[in-house]
Amino acid sequence: MKKLFIISLSVFMIMLPVMGSAADIYGADEADAAAADTLLVRPFGVVSLVIGTAVFIASLPFAVLGGNVGETAKVLVADPFNYTFARPV
């Protein structure tokens, strides 16, 4: 069951950018696009932010040794945060 949960989260994280641009591809009007973004895409952004933060914390010792803490933080924490909270609906 745990494996299925991890696989499902991975698939959702991979599909996140696709779902964000689905309204543009299929020509949905702005209200439908805003509703889909708020109800479907943003929650997956929160999940990816939580998982990215956990992975960042786990990988922090290795990032310090490699000297790339800033880049690791940007990819795993800042980008999901900006995608979820900073971009307009």
C-alpha positions as CSV (number, residue, x, y, z in Angstrom):
1,M,0.0,0.0,0.0
2,K,2.9,2.3,0.8
3,K,4.5,1.6,-2.5
4,L,1.3,2.5,-4.4
5,F,1.0,5.7,-2.5
6,I,4.5,6.7,-3.4
7,I,4.0,5.8,-7.0
8,S,0.8,7.8,-7.1
9,L,2.4,10.9,-5.7
10,S,5.3,10.6,-8.1
11,V,2.9,10.4,-11.1
12,F,0.9,13.4,-9.8
13,M,4.2,15.4,-9.4
14,I,5.2,14.5,-13.0
15,M,1.8,15.5,-14.3
16,L,1.6,18.8,-12.5
17,P,3.0,21.0,-15.3
18,V,0.8,19.2,-17.8
19,M,-2.4,19.9,-15.8
20,G,-1.4,23.5,-15.3
21,S,-1.3,24.1,-19.1
22,A,-4.4,22.0,-19.9
23,A,-6.7,24.9,-19.9
24,D,-4.6,26.7,-22.6
25,I,-4.5,23.6,-24.8
26,Y,-8.2,22.8,-24.7
27,G,-9.4,26.4,-24.9
28,A,-11.3,26.5,-21.6
29,D,-12.6,29.9,-20.6
30,E,-10.9,31.8,-17.8
31,A,-13.4,30.9,-15.0
32,D,-13.1,27.2,-15.7
33,A,-9.3,27.5,-15.9
34,A,-9.2,29.4,-12.5
35,A,-11.5,26.8,-10.9
36,A,-9.4,23.9,-12.2
37,D,-6.2,25.6,-11.1
38,T,-7.5,26.3,-7.6
39,L,-9.2,22.9,-7.1
40,L,-6.8,20.5,-8.9
41,V,-3.4,22.0,-9.6
42,R,-2.7,24.0,-6.5
43,P,-3.2,21.1,-4.0
44,F,-0.7,19.1,-6.0
45,G,1.6,22.0,-5.8
46,V,1.3,21.9,-2.0
47,V,2.1,18.2,-2.0
48,S,5.1,18.7,-4.2
49,L,6.3,21.5,-1.9
50,V,6.0,19.3,1.2
51,I,7.8,16.4,-0.5
52,G,10.5,18.7,-2.0
53,T,11.1,20.2,1.4
54,A,11.5,16.7,3.0
55,V,13.9,15.6,0.2
56,F,15.8,18.9,0.6
57,I,16.2,18.3,4.4
58,A,17.3,14.7,3.7
59,S,19.8,15.8,1.0
60,L,21.1,18.9,2.9
61,P,24.3,17.2,4.2
62,F,25.2,16.1,0.7
63,A,24.4,19.5,-0.8
64,V,26.7,21.1,1.7
65,L,29.5,18.8,0.8
66,G,28.9,19.4,-2.9
67,G,28.7,23.1,-2.4
68,N,25.3,23.5,-4.2
69,V,22.9,24.2,-1.3
70,G,21.4,27.2,-3.1
71,E,20.6,25.4,-6.3
72,T,19.2,22.4,-4.4
73,A,17.0,24.7,-2.4
74,K,15.8,26.5,-5.5
75,V,14.8,23.3,-7.3
76,L,13.3,21.4,-4.4
77,V,11.7,24.2,-2.3
78,A,11.6,27.6,-4.0
79,D,10.3,26.5,-7.5
80,P,7.4,24.5,-6.0
81,F,6.6,27.3,-3.6
82,N,6.5,29.9,-6.4
83,Y,4.5,27.6,-8.6
84,T,1.9,27.1,-5.9
85,F,1.6,30.4,-4.1
86,A,3.3,33.2,-6.2
87,R,1.8,32.8,-9.6
88,P,-1.6,34.3,-10.3
89,V,-4.7,32.2,-10.5
